[in-house]
Amino acid sequence: MSARTVSRPALARPALPSLPSLWDGLRRAWVAHRTRRQLLDVDEHLLHDLGLSRADVWREARRAPWDLAPIHRGRGIG
């Protein structure tokens, strides 16, 4: 009789983000936060030219800095 070795699958470890990707994510969140706050200072005439309402601006400014997904205004998903 010979001894059998049983191999076990390695446990999956969560991948840690690399320092450059972490830095890039923080930078993108900071830029989003800063530009959303600057949008609050845009006057009504320019908002009209951009096709935005004051409610759109407030909604955008209240978003979390890490929420970087675009918002599709006025359209259903799909």
N, CA, C and O atoms as a Maestro MAE file, in Angstrom:
{
 s_m_m2io_version
 :::
 2.0.0
}

f_m_ct {
 s_m_title
 :::
 protein
 m_atom[312] {
  # First column is atom index #
  i_m_mmod_type
  r_m_x_coord
  r_m_y_coord
  r_m_z_coord
  i_m_residue_number
  s_m_chain_name
  s_m_pdb_residue_name
  s_m_pdb_atom_name
  i_m_atomic_number
  :::
  1 25 0.825 -1.157 0.000 1 A "MET " " N  " 7
  2 3 0.000 0.000 0.000 1 A "MET " " CA " 6
  3 2 0.881 1.237 0.000 1 A "MET " " C  " 6
  4 15 1.888 1.318 0.704 1 A "MET " " O  " 8
  5 25 0.476 2.170 -0.795 2 A "SER " " N  " 7
  6 3 1.245 3.419 -0.824 2 A "SER " " CA " 6
  7 2 0.414 4.534 -0.195 2 A "SER " " C  " 6
  8 15 -0.816 4.532 -0.235 2 A "SER " " O  " 8
  9 25 1.123 5.460 0.370 3 A "ALA " " N  " 7
  10 3 0.446 6.604 0.996 3 A "ALA " " CA " 6
  11 2 0.031 7.591 -0.081 3 A "ALA " " C  " 6
  12 15 0.806 7.913 -0.982 3 A "ALA " " O  " 8
  13 25 -1.195 8.061 0.026 4 A "ARG " " N  " 7
  14 3 -1.679 9.062 -0.932 4 A "ARG " " CA " 6
  15 2 -1.635 10.423 -0.290 4 A "ARG " " C  " 6
  16 15 -2.013 10.600 0.868 4 A "ARG " " O  " 8
  17 25 -1.171 11.371 -1.051 5 A "THR " " N  " 7
  18 3 -1.215 12.743 -0.552 5 A "THR " " CA " 6
  19 2 -2.430 13.417 -1.144 5 A "THR " " C  " 6
  20 15 -2.701 13.333 -2.342 5 A "THR " " O  " 8
  21 25 -3.129 14.067 -0.295 6 A "VAL " " N  " 7
  22 3 -4.336 14.772 -0.723 6 A "VAL " " CA " 6
  23 2 -4.003 16.255 -0.726 6 A "VAL " " C  " 6
  24 15 -3.602 16.831 0.285 6 A "VAL " " O  " 8
  25 25 -4.181 16.843 -1.885 7 A "SER " " N  " 7
  26 3 -3.921 18.282 -1.956 7 A "SER " " CA " 6
  27 2 -5.200 19.035 -1.642 7 A "SER " " C  " 6
  28 15 -6.288 18.676 -2.092 7 A "SER " " O  " 8
  29 25 -5.043 20.063 -0.876 8 A "ARG " " N  " 7
  30 3 -6.184 20.899 -0.517 8 A "ARG " " CA " 6
  31 2 -6.102 22.198 -1.303 8 A "ARG " " C  " 6
  32 15 -5.019 22.757 -1.483 8 A "ARG " " O  " 8
  33 25 -7.230 22.668 -1.763 9 A "PRO " " N  " 7
  34 3 -7.188 23.953 -2.473 9 A "PRO " " CA " 6
  35 2 -6.806 25.071 -1.502 9 A "PRO " " C  " 6
  36 15 -7.211 25.076 -0.339 9 A "PRO " " O  " 8
  37 25 -6.033 25.997 -2.002 10 A "ALA " " N  " 7
  38 3 -5.639 27.133 -1.175 10 A "ALA " " CA " 6
  39 2 -6.863 28.002 -0.891 10 A "ALA " " C  " 6
  40 15 -7.716 28.206 -1.754 10 A "ALA " " O  " 8
  41 25 -6.923 28.496 0.312 11 A "LEU " " N  " 7
  42 3 -8.026 29.391 0.650 11 A "LEU " " CA " 6
  43 2 -7.852 30.709 -0.082 11 A "LEU " " C  " 6
  44 15 -6.756 31.267 -0.138 11 A "LEU " " O  " 8
  45 25 -8.930 31.190 -0.630 12 A "ALA " " N  " 7
  46 3 -8.865 32.459 -1.358 12 A "ALA " " CA " 6
  47 2 -8.752 33.598 -0.357 12 A "ALA " " C  " 6
  48 15 -9.536 33.691 0.587 12 A "ALA " " O  " 8
  49 25 -7.795 34.441 -0.568 13 A "ARG " " N  " 7
  50 3 -7.624 35.617 0.275 13 A "ARG " " CA " 6
  51 2 -8.121 36.835 -0.494 13 A "ARG " " C  " 6
  52 15 -7.909 36.938 -1.702 13 A "ARG " " O  " 8
  53 25 -8.772 37.748 0.194 14 A "PRO " " N  " 7
  54 3 -9.205 38.953 -0.513 14 A "PRO " " CA " 6
  55 2 -7.983 39.742 -0.970 14 A "PRO " " C  " 6
  56 15 -7.026 39.936 -0.220 14 A "PRO " " O  " 8
  57 25 -8.044 40.178 -2.194 15 A "ALA " " N  " 7
  58 3 -6.923 40.938 -2.749 15 A "ALA " " CA " 6
  59 2 -6.924 42.343 -2.151 15 A "ALA " " C  " 6
  60 15 -7.938 43.040 -2.174 15 A "ALA " " O  " 8
  61 25 -5.792 42.738 -1.625 16 A "LEU " " N  " 7
  62 3 -5.662 44.092 -1.107 16 A "LEU " " CA " 6
  63 2 -5.315 45.025 -2.253 16 A "LEU " " C  " 6
  64 15 -4.541 44.659 -3.137 16 A "LEU " " O  " 8
  65 25 -5.875 46.220 -2.248 17 A "PRO " " N  " 7
  66 3 -5.543 47.152 -3.334 17 A "PRO " " CA " 6
  67 2 -4.084 47.598 -3.210 17 A "PRO " " C  " 6
  68 15 -3.544 47.730 -2.112 17 A "PRO " " O  " 8
  69 25 -3.484 47.817 -4.338 18 A "SER " " N  " 7
  70 3 -2.113 48.309 -4.323 18 A "SER " " CA " 6
  71 2 -2.115 49.773 -3.885 18 A "SER " " C  " 6
  72 15 -3.136 50.455 -3.972 18 A "SER " " O  " 8
  73 25 -0.990 50.234 -3.425 19 A "LEU " " N  " 7
  74 3 -0.894 51.618 -2.957 19 A "LEU " " CA " 6
  75 2 -1.227 52.615 -4.067 19 A "LEU " " C  " 6
  76 15 -1.960 53.571 -3.812 19 A "LEU " " O  " 8
  77 25 -0.715 52.428 -5.299 20 A "PRO " " N  " 7
  78 3 -1.100 53.376 -6.362 20 A "PRO " " CA " 6
  79 2 -2.605 53.377 -6.649 20 A "PRO " " C  " 6
  80 15 -3.180 54.439 -6.885 20 A "PRO " " O  " 8
  81 25 -3.252 52.202 -6.633 21 A "SER " " N  " 7
  82 3 -4.690 52.190 -6.920 21 A "SER " " CA " 6
  83 2 -5.472 52.802 -5.762 21 A "SER " " C  " 6
  84 15 -6.495 53.451 -5.978 21 A "SER " " O  " 8
  85 25 -4.999 52.598 -4.542 22 A "LEU " " N  " 7
  86 3 -5.642 53.226 -3.387 22 A "LEU " " CA " 6
  87 2 -5.500 54.744 -3.461 22 A "LEU " " C  " 6
  88 15 -6.460 55.474 -3.212 22 A "LEU " " O  " 8
  89 25 -4.318 55.209 -3.799 23 A "TRP " " N  " 7
  90 3 -4.069 56.642 -3.937 23 A "TRP " " CA " 6
  91 2 -4.948 57.230 -5.047 23 A "TRP " " C  " 6
  92 15 -5.513 58.311 -4.882 23 A "TRP " " O  " 8
  93 25 -5.064 56.524 -6.170 24 A "ASP " " N  " 7
  94 3 -5.889 57.005 -7.285 24 A "ASP " " CA " 6
  95 2 -7.354 57.094 -6.867 24 A "ASP " " C  " 6
  96 15 -8.042 58.048 -7.232 24 A "ASP " " O  " 8
  97 25 -7.835 56.121 -6.114 25 A "GLY " " N  " 7
  98 3 -9.218 56.160 -5.640 25 A "GLY " " CA " 6
  99 2 -9.469 57.332 -4.708 25 A "GLY " " C  " 6
  100 15 -10.504 57.994 -4.798 25 A "GLY " " O  " 8
  101 25 -8.522 57.591 -3.810 26 A "LEU " " N  " 7
  102 3 -8.654 58.741 -2.914 26 A "LEU " " CA " 6
  103 2 -8.625 60.058 -3.681 26 A "LEU " " C  " 6
  104 15 -9.376 60.982 -3.370 26 A "LEU " " O  " 8
  105 25 -7.761 60.135 -4.676 27 A "ARG " " N  " 7
  106 3 -7.669 61.351 -5.489 27 A "ARG " " CA " 6
  107 2 -8.971 61.588 -6.250 27 A "ARG " " C  " 6
  108 15 -9.467 62.714 -6.299 27 A "ARG " " O  " 8
  109 25 -9.519 60.542 -6.837 28 A "ARG " " N  " 7
  110 3 -10.769 60.675 -7.590 28 A "ARG " " CA " 6
  111 2 -11.922 61.088 -6.673 28 A "ARG " " C  " 6
  112 15 -12.765 61.897 -7.059 28 A "ARG " " O  " 8
  113 25 -11.958 60.526 -5.449 29 A "ALA " " N  " 7
  114 3 -13.009 60.899 -4.498 29 A "ALA " " CA " 6
  115 2 -12.865 62.364 -4.091 29 A "ALA " " C  " 6
  116 15 -13.864 63.072 -3.965 29 A "ALA " " O  " 8
  117 25 -11.631 62.823 -3.885 30 A "TRP " " N  " 7
  118 3 -11.410 64.221 -3.504 30 A "TRP " " CA " 6
  119 2 -11.824 65.166 -4.633 30 A "TRP " " C  " 6
  120 15 -12.459 66.189 -4.381 30 A "TRP " " O  " 8
  121 25 -11.470 64.832 -5.868 31 A "VAL " " N  " 7
  122 3 -11.851 65.662 -7.021 31 A "VAL " " CA " 6
  123 2 -13.373 65.709 -7.149 31 A "VAL " " C  " 6
  124 15 -13.940 66.769 -7.416 31 A "VAL " " O  " 8
  125 25 -14.035 64.569 -6.959 32 A "ALA " " N  " 7
  126 3 -15.502 64.544 -7.032 32 A "ALA " " CA " 6
  127 2 -16.109 65.437 -5.953 32 A "ALA " " C  " 6
  128 15 -17.034 66.203 -6.224 32 A "ALA " " O  " 8
  129 25 -15.594 65.339 -4.746 33 A "HIS " " N  " 7
  130 3 -16.099 66.165 -3.644 33 A "HIS " " CA " 6
  131 2 -15.907 67.654 -3.949 33 A "HIS " " C  " 6
  132 15 -16.826 68.453 -3.774 33 A "HIS " " O  " 8
  133 25 -14.716 68.014 -4.400 34 A "ARG " " N  " 7
  134 3 -14.398 69.423 -4.665 34 A "ARG " " CA " 6
  135 2 -15.257 69.989 -5.800 34 A "ARG " " C  " 6
  136 15 -15.796 71.089 -5.677 34 A "ARG " " O  " 8
  137 25 -15.387 69.253 -6.889 35 A "THR " " N  " 7
  138 3 -16.158 69.773 -8.021 35 A "THR " " CA " 6
  139 2 -17.653 69.822 -7.714 35 A "THR " " C  " 6
  140 15 -18.361 70.698 -8.209 35 A "THR " " O  " 8
  141 25 -18.133 68.886 -6.900 36 A "ARG " " N  " 7
  142 3 -19.552 68.938 -6.518 36 A "ARG " " CA " 6
  143 2 -19.831 70.163 -5.663 36 A "ARG " " C  " 6
  144 15 -20.896 70.769 -5.786 36 A "ARG " " O  " 8
  145 25 -18.896 70.537 -4.802 37 A "ARG " " N  " 7
  146 3 -19.063 71.746 -3.989 37 A "ARG " " CA " 6
  147 2 -18.962 73.000 -4.855 37 A "ARG " " C  " 6
  148 15 -19.667 73.977 -4.604 37 A "ARG " " O  " 8
  149 25 -18.106 72.987 -5.859 38 A "GLN " " N  " 7
  150 3 -17.989 74.135 -6.757 38 A "GLN " " CA " 6
  151 2 -19.258 74.313 -7.578 38 A "GLN " " C  " 6
  152 15 -19.622 75.435 -7.929 38 A "GLN " " O  " 8
  153 25 -19.923 73.226 -7.880 39 A "LEU " " N  " 7
  154 3 -21.167 73.287 -8.646 39 A "LEU " " CA " 6
  155 2 -22.241 74.082 -7.899 39 A "LEU " " C  " 6
  156 15 -23.111 74.692 -8.522 39 A "LEU " " O  " 8
  157 25 -22.180 74.075 -6.578 40 A "LEU " " N  " 7
  158 3 -23.146 74.844 -5.785 40 A "LEU " " CA " 6
  159 2 -23.027 76.346 -6.038 40 A "LEU " " C  " 6
  160 15 -23.997 77.076 -5.840 40 A "LEU " " O  " 8
  161 25 -21.861 76.821 -6.472 41 A "ASP " " N  " 7
  162 3 -21.635 78.248 -6.694 41 A "ASP " " CA " 6
  163 2 -22.002 78.720 -8.101 41 A "ASP " " C  " 6
  164 15 -21.936 79.916 -8.385 41 A "ASP " " O  " 8
  165 25 -22.382 77.811 -8.973 42 A "VAL " " N  " 7
  166 3 -22.727 78.181 -10.346 42 A "VAL " " CA " 6
  167 2 -24.077 78.905 -10.350 42 A "VAL " " C  " 6
  168 15 -25.024 78.470 -9.694 42 A "VAL " " O  " 8
  169 25 -24.155 80.018 -11.097 43 A "ASP " " N  " 7
  170 3 -25.402 80.783 -11.110 43 A "ASP " " CA " 6
  171 2 -26.460 80.113 -11.988 43 A "ASP " " C  " 6
  172 15 -26.172 79.211 -12.774 43 A "ASP " " O  " 8
  173 25 -27.692 80.589 -11.822 44 A "GLU " " N  " 7
  174 3 -28.849 79.975 -12.490 44 A "GLU " " CA " 6
  175 2 -28.730 79.993 -14.009 44 A "GLU " " C  " 6
  176 15 -29.134 79.037 -14.671 44 A "GLU " " O  " 8
  177 25 -28.178 81.070 -14.569 45 A "HIS " " N  " 7
  178 3 -28.044 81.184 -16.022 45 A "HIS " " CA " 6
  179 2 -27.148 80.072 -16.565 45 A "HIS " " C  " 6
  180 15 -27.487 79.422 -17.554 45 A "HIS " " O  " 8
  181 25 -26.012 79.858 -15.919 46 A "LEU " " N  " 7
  182 3 -25.108 78.808 -16.376 46 A "LEU " " CA " 6
  183 2 -25.694 77.412 -16.147 46 A "LEU " " C  " 6
  184 15 -25.491 76.510 -16.959 46 A "LEU " " O  " 8
  185 25 -26.413 77.240 -15.052 47 A "LEU " " N  " 7
  186 3 -27.065 75.950 -14.827 47 A "LEU " " CA " 6
  187 2 -28.067 75.653 -15.937 47 A "LEU " " C  " 6
  188 15 -28.164 74.523 -16.414 47 A "LEU " " O  " 8
  189 25 -28.816 76.687 -16.345 48 A "HIS " " N  " 7
  190 3 -29.768 76.523 -17.440 48 A "HIS " " CA " 6
  191 2 -29.045 76.117 -18.720 48 A "HIS " " C  " 6
  192 15 -29.514 75.243 -19.449 48 A "HIS " " O  " 8
  193 25 -27.901 76.753 -18.997 49 A "ASP " " N  " 7
  194 3 -27.111 76.399 -20.181 49 A "ASP " " CA " 6
  195 2 -26.625 74.951 -20.126 49 A "ASP " " C  " 6
  196 15 -26.509 74.287 -21.156 49 A "ASP " " O  " 8
  197 25 -26.344 74.474 -18.919 50 A "LEU " " N  " 7
  198 3 -25.884 73.092 -18.749 50 A "LEU " " CA " 6
  199 2 -27.029 72.089 -18.719 50 A "LEU " " C  " 6
  200 15 -26.806 70.879 -18.766 50 A "LEU " " O  " 8
  201 25 -28.253 72.598 -18.640 51 A "GLY " " N  " 7
  202 3 -29.416 71.719 -18.578 51 A "GLY " " CA " 6
  203 2 -29.644 71.134 -17.193 51 A "GLY " " C  " 6
  204 15 -30.210 70.051 -17.048 51 A "GLY " " O  " 8
  205 25 -29.193 71.868 -16.173 52 A "LEU " " N  " 7
  206 3 -29.343 71.411 -14.796 52 A "LEU " " CA " 6
  207 2 -30.271 72.330 -14.019 52 A "LEU " " C  " 6
  208 15 -30.321 73.536 -14.261 52 A "LEU " " O  " 8
  209 25 -30.994 71.748 -13.094 53 A "SER " " N  " 7
  210 3 -31.811 72.548 -12.189 53 A "SER " " CA " 6
  211 2 -31.065 72.685 -10.862 53 A "SER " " C  " 6
  212 15 -30.083 71.984 -10.617 53 A "SER " " O  " 8
  213 25 -31.533 73.582 -10.024 54 A "ARG " " N  " 7
  214 3 -30.926 73.739 -8.707 54 A "ARG " " CA " 6
  215 2 -31.102 72.449 -7.897 54 A "ARG " " C  " 6
  216 15 -30.235 72.095 -7.099 54 A "ARG " " O  " 8
  217 25 -32.220 71.749 -8.102 55 A "ALA " " N  " 7
  218 3 -32.445 70.469 -7.416 55 A "ALA " " CA " 6
  219 2 -31.413 69.429 -7.856 55 A "ALA " " C  " 6
  220 15 -30.924 68.652 -7.036 55 A "ALA " " O  " 8
  221 25 -31.081 69.416 -9.155 56 A "ASP " " N  " 7
  222 3 -30.037 68.511 -9.650 56 A "ASP " " CA " 6
  223 2 -28.708 68.797 -8.963 56 A "ASP " " C  " 6
  224 15 -27.982 67.878 -8.585 56 A "ASP " " O  " 8
  225 25 -28.401 70.072 -8.807 57 A "VAL " " N  " 7
  226 3 -27.143 70.482 -8.187 57 A "VAL " " CA " 6
  227 2 -27.102 70.032 -6.731 57 A "VAL " " C  " 6
  228 15 -26.091 69.491 -6.283 57 A "VAL " " O  " 8
  229 25 -28.181 70.246 -5.990 58 A "TRP " " N  " 7
  230 3 -28.221 69.830 -4.590 58 A "TRP " " CA " 6
  231 2 -28.107 68.314 -4.458 58 A "TRP " " C  " 6
  232 15 -27.424 67.813 -3.565 58 A "TRP " " O  " 8
  233 25 -28.774 67.593 -5.345 59 A "ARG " " N  " 7
  234 3 -28.708 66.126 -5.320 59 A "ARG " " CA " 6
  235 2 -27.270 65.662 -5.560 59 A "ARG " " C  " 6
  236 15 -26.782 64.756 -4.885 59 A "ARG " " O  " 8
  237 25 -26.612 66.278 -6.506 60 A "GLU " " N  " 7
  238 3 -25.225 65.910 -6.824 60 A "GLU " " CA " 6
  239 2 -24.292 66.280 -5.674 60 A "GLU " " C  " 6
  240 15 -23.394 65.508 -5.335 60 A "GLU " " O  " 8
  241 25 -24.493 67.438 -5.077 61 A "ALA " " N  " 7
  242 3 -23.610 67.904 -4.005 61 A "ALA " " CA " 6
  243 2 -23.746 67.044 -2.748 61 A "ALA " " C  " 6
  244 15 -22.796 66.943 -1.972 61 A "ALA " " O  " 8
  245 25 -24.896 66.431 -2.535 62 A "ARG " " N  " 7
  246 3 -25.106 65.595 -1.345 62 A "ARG " " CA " 6
  247 2 -24.547 64.186 -1.492 62 A "ARG " " C  " 6
  248 15 -24.499 63.436 -0.516 62 A "ARG " " O  " 8
  249 25 -24.125 63.818 -2.691 63 A "ARG " " N  " 7
  250 3 -23.596 62.466 -2.897 63 A "ARG " " CA " 6
  251 2 -22.293 62.265 -2.130 63 A "ARG " " C  " 6
  252 15 -21.540 63.211 -1.902 63 A "ARG " " O  " 8
  253 25 -22.046 61.041 -1.742 64 A "ALA " " N  " 7
  254 3 -20.808 60.703 -1.030 64 A "ALA " " CA " 6
  255 2 -19.618 60.835 -1.994 64 A "ALA " " C  " 6
  256 15 -19.758 60.566 -3.187 64 A "ALA " " O  " 8
  257 25 -18.461 61.242 -1.486 65 A "PRO " " N  " 7
  258 3 -17.293 61.421 -2.358 65 A "PRO " " CA " 6
  259 2 -16.902 60.157 -3.118 65 A "PRO " " C  " 6
  260 15 -16.403 60.244 -4.240 65 A "PRO " " O  " 8
  261 25 -17.117 58.999 -2.533 66 A "TRP " " N  " 7
  262 3 -16.729 57.751 -3.193 66 A "TRP " " CA " 6
  263 2 -17.785 57.257 -4.169 66 A "TRP " " C  " 6
  264 15 -17.553 56.272 -4.870 66 A "TRP " " O  " 8
  265 25 -18.938 57.912 -4.233 67 A "ASP " " N  " 7
  266 3 -19.989 57.552 -5.192 67 A "ASP " " CA " 6
  267 2 -19.661 58.206 -6.526 67 A "ASP " " C  " 6
  268 15 -20.022 59.360 -6.761 67 A "ASP " " O  " 8
  269 25 -18.985 57.480 -7.390 68 A "LEU " " N  " 7
  270 3 -18.476 58.054 -8.637 68 A "LEU " " CA " 6
  271 2 -19.261 57.602 -9.865 68 A "LEU " " C  " 6
  272 15 -18.953 58.023 -10.980 68 A "LEU " " O  " 8
  273 25 -20.254 56.764 -9.681 69 A "ALA " " N  " 7
  274 3 -21.040 56.299 -10.820 69 A "ALA " " CA " 6
  275 2 -21.884 57.445 -11.364 69 A "ALA " " C  " 6
  276 15 -22.440 58.227 -10.593 69 A "ALA " " O  " 8
  277 25 -21.982 57.548 -12.681 70 A "PRO " " N  " 7
  278 3 -22.794 58.632 -13.248 70 A "PRO " " CA " 6
  279 2 -24.279 58.427 -12.951 70 A "PRO " " C  " 6
  280 15 -24.758 57.300 -12.828 70 A "PRO " " O  " 8
  281 25 -24.987 59.541 -12.841 71 A "ILE " " N  " 7
  282 3 -26.433 59.505 -12.644 71 A "ILE " " CA " 6
  283 2 -27.081 59.788 -13.992 71 A "ILE " " C  " 6
  284 15 -26.750 60.771 -14.655 71 A "ILE " " O  " 8
  285 25 -28.002 58.926 -14.388 72 A "HIS " " N  " 7
  286 3 -28.722 59.118 -15.647 72 A "HIS " " CA " 6
  287 2 -30.022 59.830 -15.340 72 A "HIS " " C  " 6
  288 15 -30.991 59.216 -14.896 72 A "HIS " " O  " 8
  289 25 -30.035 61.127 -15.580 73 A "ARG " " N  " 7
  290 3 -31.206 61.938 -15.269 73 A "ARG " " CA " 6
  291 2 -32.284 61.753 -16.326 73 A "ARG " " C  " 6
  292 15 -31.998 61.725 -17.523 73 A "ARG " " O  " 8
  293 25 -33.522 61.629 -15.874 74 A "GLY " " N  " 7
  294 3 -34.671 61.644 -16.765 74 A "GLY " " CA " 6
  295 2 -34.829 60.414 -17.634 74 A "GLY " " C  " 6
  296 15 -35.649 60.408 -18.552 74 A "GLY " " O  " 8
  297 25 -34.066 59.382 -17.364 75 A "ARG " " N  " 7
  298 3 -34.186 58.163 -18.167 75 A "ARG " " CA " 6
  299 2 -34.342 56.964 -17.247 75 A "ARG " " C  " 6
  300 15 -33.711 56.885 -16.193 75 A "ARG " " O  " 8
  301 25 -35.174 56.054 -17.653 76 A "GLY " " N  " 7
  302 3 -35.294 54.809 -16.905 76 A "GLY " " CA " 6
  303 2 -34.077 53.942 -17.170 76 A "GLY " " C  " 6
  304 15 -33.420 54.078 -18.202 76 A "GLY " " O  " 8
  305 25 -33.789 53.077 -16.266 77 A "ILE " " N  " 7
  306 3 -32.648 52.164 -16.453 77 A "ILE " " CA " 6
  307 2 -33.093 51.052 -17.373 77 A "ILE " " C  " 6
  308 15 -34.168 50.473 -17.213 77 A "ILE " " O  " 8
  309 25 -32.239 50.766 -18.341 78 A "GLY " " N  " 7
  310 3 -32.563 49.649 -19.210 78 A "GLY " " CA " 6
  311 2 -32.672 49.956 -20.614 78 A "GLY " " C  " 6
  312 15 -32.944 49.067 -21.421 78 A "GLY " " O  " 8
  :::
 }
 m_bond[311] {
  # First column is bond index #
  i_m_from
  i_m_to
  i_m_order
  :::
  1 1 2 1
  2 2 3 1
  3 3 4 2
  4 3 5 1
  5 5 6 1
  6 6 7 1
  7 7 8 2
  8 7 9 1
  9 9 10 1
  10 10 11 1
  11 11 12 2
  12 11 13 1
  13 13 14 1
  14 14 15 1
  15 15 16 2
  16 15 17 1
  17 17 18 1
  18 18 19 1
  19 19 20 2
  20 19 21 1
  21 21 22 1
  22 22 23 1
  23 23 24 2
  24 23 25 1
  25 25 26 1
  26 26 27 1
  27 27 28 2
  28 27 29 1
  29 29 30 1
  30 30 31 1
  31 31 32 2
  32 31 33 1
  33 33 34 1
  34 34 35 1
  35 35 36 2
  36 35 37 1
  37 37 38 1
  38 38 39 1
  39 39 40 2
  40 39 41 1
  41 41 42 1
  42 42 43 1
  43 43 44 2
  44 43 45 1
  45 45 46 1
  46 46 47 1
  47 47 48 2
  48 47 49 1
  49 49 50 1
  50 50 51 1
  51 51 52 2
  52 51 53 1
  53 53 54 1
  54 54 55 1
  55 55 56 2
  56 55 57 1
  57 57 58 1
  58 58 59 1
  59 59 60 2
  60 59 61 1
  61 61 62 1
  62 62 63 1
  63 63 64 2
  64 63 65 1
  65 65 66 1
  66 66 67 1
  67 67 68 2
  68 67 69 1
  69 69 70 1
  70 70 71 1
  71 71 72 2
  72 71 73 1
  73 73 74 1
  74 74 75 1
  75 75 76 2
  76 75 77 1
  77 77 78 1
  78 78 79 1
  79 79 80 2
  80 79 81 1
  81 81 82 1
  82 82 83 1
  83 83 84 2
  84 83 85 1
  85 85 86 1
  86 86 87 1
  87 87 88 2
  88 87 89 1
  89 89 90 1
  90 90 91 1
  91 91 92 2
  92 91 93 1
  93 93 94 1
  94 94 95 1
  95 95 96 2
  96 95 97 1
  97 97 98 1
  98 98 99 1
  99 99 100 2
  100 99 101 1
  101 101 102 1
  102 102 103 1
  103 103 104 2
  104 103 105 1
  105 105 106 1
  106 106 107 1
  107 107 108 2
  108 107 109 1
  109 109 110 1
  110 110 111 1
  111 111 112 2
  112 111 113 1
  113 113 114 1
  114 114 115 1
  115 115 116 2
  116 115 117 1
  117 117 118 1
  118 118 119 1
  119 119 120 2
  120 119 121 1
  121 121 122 1
  122 122 123 1
  123 123 124 2
  124 123 125 1
  125 125 126 1
  126 126 127 1
  127 127 128 2
  128 127 129 1
  129 129 130 1
  130 130 131 1
  131 131 132 2
  132 131 133 1
  133 133 134 1
  134 134 135 1
  135 135 136 2
  136 135 137 1
  137 137 138 1
  138 138 139 1
  139 139 140 2
  140 139 141 1
  141 141 142 1
  142 142 143 1
  143 143 144 2
  144 143 145 1
  145 145 146 1
  146 146 147 1
  147 147 148 2
  148 147 149 1
  149 149 150 1
  150 150 151 1
  151 151 152 2
  152 151 153 1
  153 153 154 1
  154 154 155 1
  155 155 156 2
  156 155 157 1
  157 157 158 1
  158 158 159 1
  159 159 160 2
  160 159 161 1
  161 161 162 1
  162 162 163 1
  163 163 164 2
  164 163 165 1
  165 165 166 1
  166 166 167 1
  167 167 168 2
  168 167 169 1
  169 169 170 1
  170 170 171 1
  171 171 172 2
  172 171 173 1
  173 173 174 1
  174 174 175 1
  175 175 176 2
  176 175 177 1
  177 177 178 1
  178 178 179 1
  179 179 180 2
  180 179 181 1
  181 181 182 1
  182 182 183 1
  183 183 184 2
  184 183 185 1
  185 185 186 1
  186 186 187 1
  187 187 188 2
  188 187 189 1
  189 189 190 1
  190 190 191 1
  191 191 192 2
  192 191 193 1
  193 193 194 1
  194 194 195 1
  195 195 196 2
  196 195 197 1
  197 197 198 1
  198 198 199 1
  199 199 200 2
  200 199 201 1
  201 201 202 1
  202 202 203 1
  203 203 204 2
  204 203 205 1
  205 205 206 1
  206 206 207 1
  207 207 208 2
  208 207 209 1
  209 209 210 1
  210 210 211 1
  211 211 212 2
  212 211 213 1
  213 213 214 1
  214 214 215 1
  215 215 216 2
  216 215 217 1
  217 217 218 1
  218 218 219 1
  219 219 220 2
  220 219 221 1
  221 221 222 1
  222 222 223 1
  223 223 224 2
  224 223 225 1
  225 225 226 1
  226 226 227 1
  227 227 228 2
  228 227 229 1
  229 229 230 1
  230 230 231 1
  231 231 232 2
  232 231 233 1
  233 233 234 1
  234 234 235 1
  235 235 236 2
  236 235 237 1
  237 237 238 1
  238 238 239 1
  239 239 240 2
  240 239 241 1
  241 241 242 1
  242 242 243 1
  243 243 244 2
  244 243 245 1
  245 245 246 1
  246 246 247 1
  247 247 248 2
  248 247 249 1
  249 249 250 1
  250 250 251 1
  251 251 252 2
  252 251 253 1
  253 253 254 1
  254 254 255 1
  255 255 256 2
  256 255 257 1
  257 257 258 1
  258 258 259 1
  259 259 260 2
  260 259 261 1
  261 261 262 1
  262 262 263 1
  263 263 264 2
  264 263 265 1
  265 265 266 1
  266 266 267 1
  267 267 268 2
  268 267 269 1
  269 269 270 1
  270 270 271 1
  271 271 272 2
  272 271 273 1
  273 273 274 1
  274 274 275 1
  275 275 276 2
  276 275 277 1
  277 277 278 1
  278 278 279 1
  279 279 280 2
  280 279 281 1
  281 281 282 1
  282 282 283 1
  283 283 284 2
  284 283 285 1
  285 285 286 1
  286 286 287 1
  287 287 288 2
  288 287 289 1
  289 289 290 1
  290 290 291 1
  291 291 292 2
  292 291 293 1
  293 293 294 1
  294 294 295 1
  295 295 296 2
  296 295 297 1
  297 297 298 1
  298 298 299 1
  299 299 300 2
  300 299 301 1
  301 301 302 1
  302 302 303 1
  303 303 304 2
  304 303 305 1
  305 305 306 1
  306 306 307 1
  307 307 308 2
  308 307 309 1
  309 309 310 1
  310 310 311 1
  311 311 312 2
  :::
 }
}
